[in-house]
Amino acid sequence: MFELKNKEGSSYHFTLKAKNGQVILSSEVYNSKAAAVNGVASVQKNSAEDGRYERKTAKDGRFFFNLKATNGQVIGSSQMYSSESGMENGINSVKENAPSADTKEV
């Protein structure tokens, strides 16, 4: 499930939640609702392709990933994971959940 949230005024942000309710991907802040909805559509379109995931290691040794659009722009970022396998499980969860996830405004 994508949750679309109004941040402040006309700013919007979305998260993708797994079936257990855990946030598995968060977006940047968009300047309009329409831009955030387009961001959701971009995640749905790009999430199935493994090459769109940028796997990274933070300075503290934890792992995270970014999902990128075809133009290279980051369209979503994960939480921090303590293990590389946890990060890979997060990527697999996005691949599984994003393509057909509904969007709910909260």
Helices and strands as residue ranges (DSSP letters): E 2-6, E 12-17, E 23-26, H 33-46, G 50-52, E 53-57, E 63-68, E 74-77, H 84-97, E 103-105
